[in-house]
Amino acid sequence: MNKQNIIIAPDSFKETMSAQEVCDGIKNGFQRVFPNANFHTIPLADGGEGTVEVLVNSTSGEIIKTKVYDPLFREVESFYGILGDKKTAIIEMASASGLELLSQNEKNPMNTSSYGFGQLINHALENGVKDFVLGLGGSATNDCGIGMLQALGVIFYDNKNNILPLVCGKDLENISSFDARVLKEKFKDINIEVACDVKNPLCGSNGASFVFGKQKGADKDMIKTLDSYVSNFADLCESTLSIKRRVIEGCGAAGGLGFALITFLDAKLKSGIDIVMDKAGLEQIIQKADLVITGEGKIDSQTINGKTPIGVAKLAKKYDKKVIAIAGCVSNDYEVVFDYGIDAVFDITPISMDFETIKKESKRNLELTAFNIAKCLSM
């Protein structure tokens, strides 16, 4: 395999290594066996945490910092990216409205808002951005996007025609009407792609509240209540705007934020990894590959649902390329990925290690695993 083209295109290993560090570890291991190979490292993300960093770095863009409200309306410093084309913004909603901004006892989707995410969009618009890539992973909210919409200028009224102040999840119950006319001019000629790796509709047993409410701090009763609030807001949107979007796959993402984006801003919901691979120019690079290596922190049956390794494998198989996946760990049900284009899976973690030791030894274990794979391929 000397002088062959080896493409390394993994996601991060969450809480352990960034996507770039994973790329470096795999490359170091393979170079010990194939020192003359041509290596192409393309760190990836699927629309969640790390997407801004990956796309900014891969396109020679820049990070923009600004202050916004967190999910509980406290001012925090946040950020988004401007890609190398100088006209596209990449925004992770979690950087303003994410779970990681809250302590455990602060998690309560009745009280959290996506307002800060709307502030980030506003800031980018004011800087002349025309194209947006929005990542919806890691949200702390179940407000159906009303916080974001309010930040963008939508006015919400209660049943006495009073304007509602800063809105959050519980205010979905109190909205009787809204004025969204400001959005028509504000988003004229603006293109929005939403990086979405879930297929949940807005309401019901497979909707935003029931599937994701618990991790955001909701108990069973609150989940039922939130689902009814979200459904009522969808009814209001349908009667006011004469469009029905609640059943579209992915509109339940980020506590219904997907619904707000496609209903009010005419956004397009797309696979997060497909967007990232496109912006990073992976297809052009992969056509010349002799071997493609991908990976993520954990490979299991959920990997097939829009995660990075499957996105890479799907693209690689378009050109009949062999694909190896390296994971931090694998679960008992990981074999399903073999039906989706991955040819072999390897994990780097000895079972006997505790997490802190795993984290400490992860870079070394990754490089050793890559080295061992390369040794087998060289035989």
Buried (B, 14 or more C-beta within 10 A) or exposed (E): BEEBBBBBBBBBBBEBBBBBBBBBBBBBBBBEBBEEBEBBBBBBBBBBBBBBBBBBBBBEBEEBEBEBBBBBBEEBEBBBBBBBEEEBBBBBBBBBBBBEBBEEEBBBBBBBBBBBBBBBBBBBBEBEBEBBBBBBBBBBBBBBBBBBBBBBBBBBBBEEEEEBEEBBBBBBBBBEEBEBEEBEEBBEEBBBBBBBBBBBBBBBEEBBBBBBBBEBBBEEEBBBBBBBBBBBBBEBBBEEEEEEBBEBEBBBBBBBBBBBBBBBBEBEBBBBBBBBBBBBEBEEBBBEBBBBBBBBBBBBEBBBEBBBBBBBBBBBBEEEBBBBBBBBBBBEEBBBBEEBBBBEBBBBBEEEBEEEEBBEBBBEBBBBBBBBBBEEBEE
